[in-house]
Structure formats: structure tokens, C-alpha cells
Amino acid sequence: VYEREAKARLQRRYPGADHDVYDLLHDAMDWFQRADDLHPVGNEDARLRWNTCARIVMERNLKPRPEDNMEHHLE
């Protein structure tokens, strides 16, 4: 689900989309890693999906959202 949402957001261009895609793909990769640890012999689907996510991150040079270190004051 995370991978599909990330791919959908790649098609929609809005401010911060790349950071959202990065976060979603990393969530997907976490789940694919868990699935890979449990997979039956001969079933490499989770590993292949993990590799697809990693390839998207690398090809698009996606980065995590920068930390917001600014203080926000409400008046």
C-alpha cells in the first residue's frame, strides 16, 4: 500500500511531494524487509519490491524532509 501511494504521489506534483514519496517508500521498504525475513524458500517477491523502492529513491535522488529547526511563535 505504501509503495502504491508513493508511486501515485510521484505523478502528482505539489510542494513537498518528493519528501512524502521518500517517507512512503521507506515505510514500504520496512514492511518488505519484514516480509523478506519470513518468506518461504524460492519466493523473492518482497526482496524484489524492496529493490524497486530503493531504485526509485536513488533514481529520483529523493531525500528525507529537512528538519524544521525554526522556532514558531504564536502571537
C-alpha positions in Angstrom: 0.0 0.0 0.0 2.8 2.4 0.9 4.6 1.7 -2.4 1.4 2.3 -4.4 0.7 5.6 -2.6 4.3 6.7 -3.2 4.0 5.9 -6.9 0.7 7.8 -7.1 2.3 10.8 -5.5 5.2 10.8 -8.0 2.6 11.6 -10.6 1.1 14.5 -8.6 3.4 17.4 -8.3 2.9 19.5 -5.2 5.3 21.2 -2.7 6.9 18.5 -0.6 5.8 15.6 -2.8 9.3 14.2 -3.1 9.6 14.2 0.7 6.3 12.4 1.1 7.3 9.9 -1.5 10.6 9.3 0.3 8.8 8.7 3.6 6.2 6.3 2.0 8.9 4.3 0.2 10.9 3.9 3.3 7.8 2.7 5.1 7.2 0.2 2.3 10.8 -0.9 2.5 10.5 -1.6 6.2 7.5 -3.8 5.6 9.2 -5.6 2.6 12.1 -6.3 4.9 9.9 -7.8 7.5 8.2 -9.9 4.8 11.6 -11.0 3.4 12.6 -12.3 6.8 9.5 -14.6 6.8 9.3 -15.6 3.1 9.2 -19.2 2.0 12.2 -20.6 0.1 12.0 -19.5 -3.5 9.7 -16.6 -3.0 11.7 -13.4 -3.6 8.8 -11.1 -4.1 9.4 -9.0 -1.0 13.1 -8.6 -1.9 12.2 -7.5 -5.5 9.7 -5.0 -4.2 12.3 -3.6 -1.7 14.8 -3.2 -4.6 12.2 -1.4 -6.7 11.6 1.1 -3.9 15.3 1.6 -3.4 15.8 2.1 -7.1 13.1 4.8 -7.2 14.7 6.6 -4.2 18.1 6.5 -6.0 17.0 7.4 -9.5 14.9 10.4 -8.3 17.5 11.4 -5.7 14.8 11.5 -3.1 15.8 12.9 0.3 14.2 13.0 3.7 12.3 16.1 4.7 14.7 18.6 6.3 14.3 19.2 10.0 12.5 22.3 10.9 14.7 24.0 13.5 13.0 27.3 13.4 11.1 28.4 16.5 7.4 29.2 15.8 5.8 31.9 17.9 2.1 32.4 18.1 1.1 35.9 18.9 
